[in-house]
Amino acid sequence: MSGIAAVDITGVLLSSAVVAAIVGGLSSFLTQRYLLERKAQVDYEFMARKRLNEAIGPLRMQLLFSARDVVGRVRWHAGTRWNMDPSEHYARSFIYRLLRPLAISQLIERQMSVADFSVDPGAIALLRFNRAAERMLSGDDVVFDHPAADWSTQSQHLFRDNLRAAAARLIAEDDESVAVMDYSRFQREVPDPAADSSLADLALIFHRCPSNLTENPLFWLRVVGYAYTCARLIGDHGVSVGFDEVPLPAEAMLRAVEDETISGQASTCVPGFDRILALGL
């Protein structure tokens, strides 16, 4: 009996050794496979971030600078009389400042064909900025069911496709480069935005205001919402790279209009802007 028991024990030990070897080998195989897959993922993400940074790194900084310029211009616009003739410097430069962030955003969107935006949440935020900016200037959410909203003409807003065409007018495509033109070139090429087919509708909105955009309350509401979007972009993504926060007294700026619906609901407009910013792509 002892011999039989010894054989049984030996068999069990051998079986256990075989099972342990199989389990150990399988575990080693799975571990190595996981490590190889993880390495491949890390390598891909590293190269994807590198390509993405090469594609949009300079544009990211340009967008922040242009957003700062929007906030600065809009912040000091209300309460003062200005020359709103689009062929004169103030209105022409205002039109340029409004459109420049949108033009830069279009260049960023073009890079989606050569770079993987999913590897960088900050890059996705740039796409979200463009979407929110377009909603502010063209969409229906921002007017909060205003009874005087006119959707049939471009007197209080631009149709979205026309807004994008206006922004694209700032993009200069030369033989070897594509970039948003600086103001000096814009001034040379577009001495009178009202005479330019891509900019005429926006220029006419300015031209119809005798001295201030607050004289067009619904368009002013949109411009303040747009400036608010730019200020949030700087606060969320610019401060970490050296930009100062640019406070925007949006509620006070909306109370400057002679429109009871807007001025009376000014305190609810900023939360409304935040809801638009929270929308997805």
KOLKETOR-599366 format. One record per residue (C-alpha): residue in three letters; x, y, z; residue number from 1. Coordinates in nm, 2 decimals, decimal comma. Layout:
BEGIN
<dofi r="ala" x="X" y="Y" z="Z" k="NUM"/>
...
END
This chain:
BEGIN
<dofi r="met" x="0,00" y="0,00" z="0,00" k="1"/>
<dofi r="ser" x="0,29" y="0,23" z="0,08" k="2"/>
<dofi r="gly" x="0,42" y="0,19" z="-0,27" k="3"/>
<dofi r="ile" x="0,08" y="0,27" z="-0,42" k="4"/>
<dofi r="ala" x="0,06" y="0,58" z="-0,20" k="5"/>
<dofi r="ala" x="0,41" y="0,69" z="-0,31" k="6"/>
<dofi r="val" x="0,31" y="0,65" z="-0,67" k="7"/>
<dofi r="asp" x="-0,01" y="0,86" z="-0,61" k="8"/>
<dofi r="ile" x="0,19" y="1,13" z="-0,43" k="9"/>
<dofi r="thr" x="0,44" y="1,14" z="-0,71" k="10"/>
<dofi r="gly" x="0,17" y="1,17" z="-0,97" k="11"/>
<dofi r="val" x="0,00" y="1,45" z="-0,78" k="12"/>
<dofi r="leu" x="0,33" y="1,63" z="-0,75" k="13"/>
<dofi r="leu" x="0,40" y="1,59" z="-1,12" k="14"/>
<dofi r="ser" x="0,05" y="1,70" z="-1,21" k="15"/>
<dofi r="ser" x="0,09" y="2,00" z="-0,98" k="16"/>
<dofi r="ala" x="0,42" y="2,09" z="-1,14" k="17"/>
<dofi r="val" x="0,27" y="2,06" z="-1,49" k="18"/>
<dofi r="val" x="-0,02" y="2,28" z="-1,39" k="19"/>
<dofi r="ala" x="0,21" y="2,53" z="-1,22" k="20"/>
<dofi r="ala" x="0,43" y="2,54" z="-1,53" k="21"/>
<dofi r="ile" x="0,13" y="2,59" z="-1,76" k="22"/>
<dofi r="val" x="-0,01" y="2,87" z="-1,53" k="23"/>
<dofi r="gly" x="0,32" y="3,03" z="-1,50" k="24"/>
<dofi r="gly" x="0,39" y="3,02" z="-1,87" k="25"/>
<dofi r="leu" x="0,04" y="3,16" z="-1,95" k="26"/>
<dofi r="ser" x="0,08" y="3,43" z="-1,69" k="27"/>
<dofi r="ser" x="0,42" y="3,52" z="-1,83" k="28"/>
<dofi r="phe" x="0,28" y="3,53" z="-2,18" k="29"/>
<dofi r="leu" x="-0,02" y="3,75" z="-2,08" k="30"/>
<dofi r="thr" x="0,21" y="3,98" z="-1,89" k="31"/>
<dofi r="gln" x="0,45" y="4,02" z="-2,18" k="32"/>
<dofi r="arg" x="0,16" y="4,07" z="-2,42" k="33"/>
<dofi r="tyr" x="0,02" y="4,34" z="-2,19" k="34"/>
<dofi r="leu" x="0,35" y="4,51" z="-2,16" k="35"/>
<dofi r="leu" x="0,41" y="4,50" z="-2,53" k="36"/>
<dofi r="glu" x="0,06" y="4,64" z="-2,60" k="37"/>
<dofi r="arg" x="0,11" y="4,91" z="-2,33" k="38"/>
<dofi r="lys" x="0,44" y="5,00" z="-2,48" k="39"/>
<dofi r="ala" x="0,29" y="5,03" z="-2,82" k="40"/>
<dofi r="gln" x="0,01" y="5,25" z="-2,68" k="41"/>
<dofi r="val" x="0,26" y="5,47" z="-2,50" k="42"/>
<dofi r="asp" x="0,48" y="5,50" z="-2,81" k="43"/>
<dofi r="tyr" x="0,18" y="5,59" z="-3,02" k="44"/>
<dofi r="glu" x="0,06" y="5,85" z="-2,78" k="45"/>
<dofi r="phe" x="0,40" y="6,01" z="-2,75" k="46"/>
<dofi r="met" x="0,44" y="6,03" z="-3,12" k="47"/>
<dofi r="ala" x="0,08" y="6,15" z="-3,16" k="48"/>
<dofi r="arg" x="0,13" y="6,43" z="-2,90" k="49"/>
<dofi r="lys" x="0,46" y="6,53" z="-3,08" k="50"/>
<dofi r="arg" x="0,28" y="6,55" z="-3,42" k="51"/>
<dofi r="leu" x="-0,01" y="6,74" z="-3,26" k="52"/>
<dofi r="asn" x="0,22" y="6,99" z="-3,09" k="53"/>
<dofi r="glu" x="0,41" y="7,04" z="-3,41" k="54"/>
<dofi r="ala" x="0,07" y="7,10" z="-3,59" k="55"/>
<dofi r="ile" x="-0,11" y="7,33" z="-3,35" k="56"/>
<dofi r="gly" x="0,15" y="7,44" z="-3,09" k="57"/>
<dofi r="pro" x="0,20" y="7,79" z="-3,25" k="58"/>
<dofi r="leu" x="-0,17" y="7,82" z="-3,33" k="59"/>
<dofi r="arg" x="-0,26" y="7,75" z="-2,97" k="60"/>
<dofi r="met" x="-0,06" y="8,05" z="-2,86" k="61"/>
<dofi r="gln" x="-0,20" y="8,27" z="-3,14" k="62"/>
<dofi r="leu" x="-0,55" y="8,17" z="-3,04" k="63"/>
<dofi r="leu" x="-0,48" y="8,28" z="-2,68" k="64"/>
<dofi r="phe" x="-0,34" y="8,62" z="-2,79" k="65"/>
<dofi r="ser" x="-0,63" y="8,68" z="-3,03" k="66"/>
<dofi r="ala" x="-0,88" y="8,59" z="-2,76" k="67"/>
<dofi r="arg" x="-0,72" y="8,84" z="-2,52" k="68"/>
<dofi r="asp" x="-0,75" y="9,11" z="-2,79" k="69"/>
<dofi r="val" x="-1,13" y="9,03" z="-2,83" k="70"/>
<dofi r="val" x="-1,18" y="9,07" z="-2,45" k="71"/>
<dofi r="gly" x="-0,98" y="9,39" z="-2,44" k="72"/>
<dofi r="arg" x="-1,18" y="9,55" z="-2,73" k="73"/>
<dofi r="val" x="-1,52" y="9,44" z="-2,61" k="74"/>
<dofi r="arg" x="-1,46" y="9,53" z="-2,25" k="75"/>
<dofi r="trp" x="-1,39" y="9,90" z="-2,32" k="76"/>
<dofi r="his" x="-1,65" y="9,94" z="-2,60" k="77"/>
<dofi r="ala" x="-1,97" y="10,01" z="-2,41" k="78"/>
<dofi r="gly" x="-2,04" y="10,35" z="-2,27" k="79"/>
<dofi r="thr" x="-1,83" y="10,54" z="-2,53" k="80"/>
<dofi r="arg" x="-1,91" y="10,69" z="-2,87" k="81"/>
<dofi r="trp" x="-1,70" y="10,54" z="-3,16" k="82"/>
<dofi r="asn" x="-1,67" y="10,59" z="-3,53" k="83"/>
<dofi r="met" x="-1,85" y="10,28" z="-3,65" k="84"/>
<dofi r="asp" x="-1,78" y="10,33" z="-4,02" k="85"/>
<dofi r="pro" x="-1,62" y="10,00" z="-4,13" k="86"/>
<dofi r="ser" x="-1,39" y="10,18" z="-4,37" k="87"/>
<dofi r="glu" x="-1,23" y="10,37" z="-4,08" k="88"/>
<dofi r="his" x="-0,98" y="10,23" z="-3,84" k="89"/>
<dofi r="tyr" x="-1,18" y="10,16" z="-3,53" k="90"/>
<dofi r="ala" x="-1,46" y="9,95" z="-3,68" k="91"/>
<dofi r="arg" x="-1,23" y="9,78" z="-3,93" k="92"/>
<dofi r="ser" x="-0,99" y="9,67" z="-3,65" k="93"/>
<dofi r="phe" x="-1,29" y="9,56" z="-3,44" k="94"/>
<dofi r="ile" x="-1,41" y="9,34" z="-3,72" k="95"/>
<dofi r="tyr" x="-1,06" y="9,20" z="-3,76" k="96"/>
<dofi r="arg" x="-1,03" y="9,13" z="-3,39" k="97"/>
<dofi r="leu" x="-1,37" y="8,96" z="-3,38" k="98"/>
<dofi r="leu" x="-1,29" y="8,72" z="-3,66" k="99"/>
<dofi r="arg" x="-0,92" y="8,64" z="-3,59" k="100"/>
<dofi r="pro" x="-0,99" y="8,37" z="-3,32" k="101"/>
<dofi r="leu" x="-1,24" y="8,21" z="-3,55" k="102"/>
<dofi r="ala" x="-0,99" y="8,21" z="-3,84" k="103"/>
<dofi r="ile" x="-0,72" y="8,06" z="-3,62" k="104"/>
<dofi r="ser" x="-0,97" y="7,80" z="-3,50" k="105"/>
<dofi r="gln" x="-1,03" y="7,70" z="-3,87" k="106"/>
<dofi r="leu" x="-0,66" y="7,64" z="-3,91" k="107"/>
<dofi r="ile" x="-0,66" y="7,43" z="-3,60" k="108"/>
<dofi r="glu" x="-0,95" y="7,22" z="-3,74" k="109"/>
<dofi r="arg" x="-0,76" y="7,16" z="-4,06" k="110"/>
<dofi r="gln" x="-0,50" y="6,98" z="-3,86" k="111"/>
<dofi r="met" x="-0,74" y="6,71" z="-3,76" k="112"/>
<dofi r="ser" x="-0,65" y="6,53" z="-4,08" k="113"/>
<dofi r="val" x="-0,28" y="6,50" z="-3,98" k="114"/>
<dofi r="ala" x="-0,30" y="6,48" z="-3,60" k="115"/>
<dofi r="asp" x="-0,49" y="6,28" z="-3,34" k="116"/>
<dofi r="phe" x="-0,66" y="6,53" z="-3,11" k="117"/>
<dofi r="ser" x="-0,78" y="6,26" z="-2,88" k="118"/>
<dofi r="val" x="-0,45" y="6,22" z="-2,71" k="119"/>
<dofi r="asp" x="-0,46" y="6,58" z="-2,57" k="120"/>
<dofi r="pro" x="-0,77" y="6,71" z="-2,38" k="121"/>
<dofi r="gly" x="-0,62" y="7,06" z="-2,42" k="122"/>
<dofi r="ala" x="-0,64" y="7,03" z="-2,80" k="123"/>
<dofi r="ile" x="-1,00" y="6,91" z="-2,77" k="124"/>
<dofi r="ala" x="-1,07" y="7,22" z="-2,57" k="125"/>
<dofi r="leu" x="-0,96" y="7,44" z="-2,86" k="126"/>
<dofi r="leu" x="-1,22" y="7,27" z="-3,09" k="127"/>
<dofi r="arg" x="-1,48" y="7,32" z="-2,82" k="128"/>
<dofi r="phe" x="-1,39" y="7,69" z="-2,81" k="129"/>
<dofi r="asn" x="-1,46" y="7,73" z="-3,18" k="130"/>
<dofi r="arg" x="-1,79" y="7,55" z="-3,15" k="131"/>
<dofi r="ala" x="-1,90" y="7,77" z="-2,85" k="132"/>
<dofi r="ala" x="-1,78" y="8,09" z="-3,02" k="133"/>
<dofi r="glu" x="-1,98" y="8,01" z="-3,33" k="134"/>
<dofi r="arg" x="-2,29" y="7,93" z="-3,11" k="135"/>
<dofi r="met" x="-2,25" y="8,27" z="-2,94" k="136"/>
<dofi r="leu" x="-2,24" y="8,46" z="-3,27" k="137"/>
<dofi r="ser" x="-2,48" y="8,26" z="-3,47" k="138"/>
<dofi r="gly" x="-2,69" y="8,02" z="-3,26" k="139"/>
<dofi r="asp" x="-3,03" y="8,04" z="-3,10" k="140"/>
<dofi r="asp" x="-2,93" y="7,94" z="-2,75" k="141"/>
<dofi r="val" x="-2,77" y="8,27" z="-2,67" k="142"/>
<dofi r="val" x="-3,07" y="8,50" z="-2,74" k="143"/>
<dofi r="phe" x="-3,28" y="8,32" z="-2,47" k="144"/>
<dofi r="asp" x="-3,61" y="8,33" z="-2,68" k="145"/>
<dofi r="his" x="-3,59" y="8,71" z="-2,71" k="146"/>
<dofi r="pro" x="-3,92" y="8,83" z="-2,87" k="147"/>
<dofi r="ala" x="-3,74" y="9,06" z="-3,11" k="148"/>
<dofi r="ala" x="-3,50" y="8,81" z="-3,25" k="149"/>
<dofi r="asp" x="-3,49" y="8,82" z="-3,63" k="150"/>
<dofi r="trp" x="-3,37" y="8,50" z="-3,79" k="151"/>
<dofi r="ser" x="-3,46" y="8,59" z="-4,15" k="152"/>
<dofi r="thr" x="-3,19" y="8,85" z="-4,20" k="153"/>
<dofi r="gln" x="-2,83" y="8,91" z="-4,08" k="154"/>
<dofi r="ser" x="-2,91" y="9,22" z="-3,89" k="155"/>
<dofi r="gln" x="-2,85" y="9,08" z="-3,54" k="156"/>
<dofi r="his" x="-2,63" y="8,79" z="-3,62" k="157"/>
<dofi r="leu" x="-2,45" y="8,61" z="-3,91" k="158"/>
<dofi r="phe" x="-2,57" y="8,28" z="-4,05" k="159"/>
<dofi r="arg" x="-2,31" y="8,02" z="-3,94" k="160"/>
<dofi r="asp" x="-2,18" y="7,94" z="-4,28" k="161"/>
<dofi r="asn" x="-2,14" y="8,31" z="-4,36" k="162"/>
<dofi r="leu" x="-1,96" y="8,36" z="-4,02" k="163"/>
<dofi r="arg" x="-1,72" y="8,09" z="-4,12" k="164"/>
<dofi r="ala" x="-1,67" y="8,25" z="-4,46" k="165"/>
<dofi r="ala" x="-1,60" y="8,58" z="-4,30" k="166"/>
<dofi r="ala" x="-1,34" y="8,43" z="-4,07" k="167"/>
<dofi r="ala" x="-1,18" y="8,24" z="-4,36" k="168"/>
<dofi r="arg" x="-1,13" y="8,58" z="-4,53" k="169"/>
<dofi r="leu" x="-0,85" y="8,64" z="-4,28" k="170"/>
<dofi r="ile" x="-0,66" y="8,33" z="-4,39" k="171"/>
<dofi r="ala" x="-0,38" y="8,40" z="-4,63" k="172"/>
<dofi r="glu" x="-0,27" y="8,10" z="-4,84" k="173"/>
<dofi r="asp" x="0,06" y="8,16" z="-5,01" k="174"/>
<dofi r="asp" x="0,27" y="7,92" z="-5,22" k="175"/>
<dofi r="glu" x="0,45" y="7,77" z="-4,91" k="176"/>
<dofi r="ser" x="0,24" y="7,88" z="-4,61" k="177"/>
<dofi r="val" x="-0,11" y="7,91" z="-4,47" k="178"/>
<dofi r="ala" x="-0,16" y="8,16" z="-4,19" k="179"/>
<dofi r="val" x="-0,40" y="8,42" z="-4,05" k="180"/>
<dofi r="met" x="-0,29" y="8,76" z="-4,19" k="181"/>
<dofi r="asp" x="-0,18" y="9,03" z="-3,96" k="182"/>
<dofi r="tyr" x="-0,37" y="9,35" z="-3,93" k="183"/>
<dofi r="ser" x="-0,14" y="9,55" z="-4,16" k="184"/>
<dofi r="arg" x="-0,21" y="9,30" z="-4,44" k="185"/>
<dofi r="phe" x="-0,58" y="9,30" z="-4,37" k="186"/>
<dofi r="gln" x="-0,58" y="9,68" z="-4,38" k="187"/>
<dofi r="arg" x="-0,41" y="9,67" z="-4,72" k="188"/>
<dofi r="glu" x="-0,63" y="9,40" z="-4,87" k="189"/>
<dofi r="val" x="-0,96" y="9,50" z="-4,71" k="190"/>
<dofi r="pro" x="-0,96" y="9,88" z="-4,69" k="191"/>
<dofi r="asp" x="-1,34" y="9,87" z="-4,67" k="192"/>
<dofi r="pro" x="-1,50" y="9,55" z="-4,52" k="193"/>
<dofi r="ala" x="-1,84" y="9,66" z="-4,64" k="194"/>
<dofi r="ala" x="-1,72" y="9,63" z="-5,00" k="195"/>
<dofi r="asp" x="-1,58" y="9,28" z="-4,95" k="196"/>
<dofi r="ser" x="-1,83" y="9,00" z="-5,03" k="197"/>
<dofi r="ser" x="-1,72" y="8,78" z="-4,74" k="198"/>
<dofi r="leu" x="-1,73" y="9,06" z="-4,48" k="199"/>
<dofi r="ala" x="-2,01" y="9,29" z="-4,60" k="200"/>
<dofi r="asp" x="-2,29" y="9,15" z="-4,38" k="201"/>
<dofi r="leu" x="-2,08" y="9,18" z="-4,06" k="202"/>
<dofi r="ala" x="-1,96" y="9,53" z="-4,17" k="203"/>
<dofi r="leu" x="-2,32" y="9,64" z="-4,23" k="204"/>
<dofi r="ile" x="-2,41" y="9,54" z="-3,87" k="205"/>
<dofi r="phe" x="-2,14" y="9,78" z="-3,75" k="206"/>
<dofi r="his" x="-2,24" y="10,05" z="-4,00" k="207"/>
<dofi r="arg" x="-2,60" y="10,05" z="-3,88" k="208"/>
<dofi r="cys" x="-2,49" y="10,14" z="-3,53" k="209"/>
<dofi r="pro" x="-2,44" y="10,52" z="-3,52" k="210"/>
<dofi r="ser" x="-2,19" y="10,52" z="-3,24" k="211"/>
<dofi r="asn" x="-2,18" y="10,19" z="-3,04" k="212"/>
<dofi r="leu" x="-2,27" y="9,82" z="-3,08" k="213"/>
<dofi r="thr" x="-2,50" y="9,85" z="-2,78" k="214"/>
<dofi r="glu" x="-2,74" y="10,02" z="-3,01" k="215"/>
<dofi r="asn" x="-2,80" y="9,67" z="-3,16" k="216"/>
<dofi r="pro" x="-2,89" y="9,49" z="-2,83" k="217"/>
<dofi r="leu" x="-2,92" y="9,14" z="-2,96" k="218"/>
<dofi r="phe" x="-2,59" y="9,16" z="-3,15" k="219"/>
<dofi r="trp" x="-2,43" y="9,32" z="-2,84" k="220"/>
<dofi r="leu" x="-2,56" y="9,02" z="-2,64" k="221"/>
<dofi r="arg" x="-2,38" y="8,79" z="-2,88" k="222"/>
<dofi r="val" x="-2,06" y="8,99" z="-2,88" k="223"/>
<dofi r="val" x="-2,05" y="8,99" z="-2,50" k="224"/>
<dofi r="gly" x="-2,11" y="8,61" z="-2,50" k="225"/>
<dofi r="tyr" x="-1,83" y="8,57" z="-2,75" k="226"/>
<dofi r="ala" x="-1,60" y="8,78" z="-2,53" k="227"/>
<dofi r="tyr" x="-1,70" y="8,58" z="-2,23" k="228"/>
<dofi r="thr" x="-1,60" y="8,26" z="-2,42" k="229"/>
<dofi r="cys" x="-1,26" y="8,42" z="-2,50" k="230"/>
<dofi r="ala" x="-1,21" y="8,52" z="-2,14" k="231"/>
<dofi r="arg" x="-1,29" y="8,16" z="-2,03" k="232"/>
<dofi r="leu" x="-1,04" y="8,02" z="-2,28" k="233"/>
<dofi r="ile" x="-0,77" y="8,24" z="-2,13" k="234"/>
<dofi r="gly" x="-0,86" y="8,15" z="-1,77" k="235"/>
<dofi r="asp" x="-0,88" y="7,78" z="-1,84" k="236"/>
<dofi r="his" x="-0,58" y="7,74" z="-2,08" k="237"/>
<dofi r="gly" x="-0,38" y="8,06" z="-2,08" k="238"/>
<dofi r="val" x="-0,30" y="8,13" z="-1,72" k="239"/>
<dofi r="ser" x="-0,09" y="7,81" z="-1,69" k="240"/>
<dofi r="val" x="0,14" y="7,94" z="-1,97" k="241"/>
<dofi r="gly" x="0,18" y="8,29" z="-1,84" k="242"/>
<dofi r="phe" x="-0,13" y="8,49" z="-1,94" k="243"/>
<dofi r="asp" x="-0,31" y="8,71" z="-1,69" k="244"/>
<dofi r="glu" x="-0,67" y="8,65" z="-1,63" k="245"/>
<dofi r="val" x="-0,89" y="8,90" z="-1,81" k="246"/>
<dofi r="pro" x="-1,20" y="8,98" z="-1,61" k="247"/>
<dofi r="leu" x="-1,51" y="9,06" z="-1,81" k="248"/>
<dofi r="pro" x="-1,80" y="9,24" z="-1,63" k="249"/>
<dofi r="ala" x="-2,05" y="9,07" z="-1,86" k="250"/>
<dofi r="glu" x="-2,36" y="9,14" z="-1,65" k="251"/>
<dofi r="ala" x="-2,28" y="9,52" z="-1,63" k="252"/>
<dofi r="met" x="-2,20" y="9,53" z="-2,00" k="253"/>
<dofi r="leu" x="-2,54" y="9,38" z="-2,08" k="254"/>
<dofi r="arg" x="-2,72" y="9,63" z="-1,86" k="255"/>
<dofi r="ala" x="-2,58" y="9,90" z="-2,08" k="256"/>
<dofi r="val" x="-2,84" y="9,83" z="-2,36" k="257"/>
<dofi r="glu" x="-3,17" y="10,00" z="-2,39" k="258"/>
<dofi r="asp" x="-3,36" y="9,67" z="-2,41" k="259"/>
<dofi r="glu" x="-3,57" y="9,57" z="-2,11" k="260"/>
<dofi r="thr" x="-3,56" y="9,20" z="-2,20" k="261"/>
<dofi r="ile" x="-3,17" y="9,19" z="-2,20" k="262"/>
<dofi r="ser" x="-3,10" y="9,44" z="-1,93" k="263"/>
<dofi r="gly" x="-3,37" y="9,29" z="-1,70" k="264"/>
<dofi r="gln" x="-3,23" y="8,94" z="-1,74" k="265"/>
<dofi r="ala" x="-2,86" y="9,03" z="-1,74" k="266"/>
<dofi r="ser" x="-2,80" y="8,83" z="-1,42" k="267"/>
<dofi r="thr" x="-2,92" y="8,51" z="-1,59" k="268"/>
<dofi r="cys" x="-2,72" y="8,56" z="-1,91" k="269"/>
<dofi r="val" x="-2,39" y="8,46" z="-1,76" k="270"/>
<dofi r="pro" x="-2,52" y="8,12" z="-1,64" k="271"/>
<dofi r="gly" x="-2,67" y="8,09" z="-1,99" k="272"/>
<dofi r="phe" x="-2,33" y="8,15" z="-2,14" k="273"/>
<dofi r="asp" x="-2,19" y="7,88" z="-1,92" k="274"/>
<dofi r="arg" x="-2,45" y="7,63" z="-2,04" k="275"/>
<dofi r="ile" x="-2,35" y="7,70" z="-2,40" k="276"/>
<dofi r="leu" x="-1,98" y="7,65" z="-2,31" k="277"/>
<dofi r="ala" x="-2,07" y="7,32" z="-2,15" k="278"/>
<dofi r="leu" x="-2,22" y="7,18" z="-2,47" k="279"/>
<dofi r="gly" x="-2,02" y="6,92" z="-2,66" k="280"/>
<dofi r="leu" x="-1,88" y="6,93" z="-3,01" k="281"/>
END
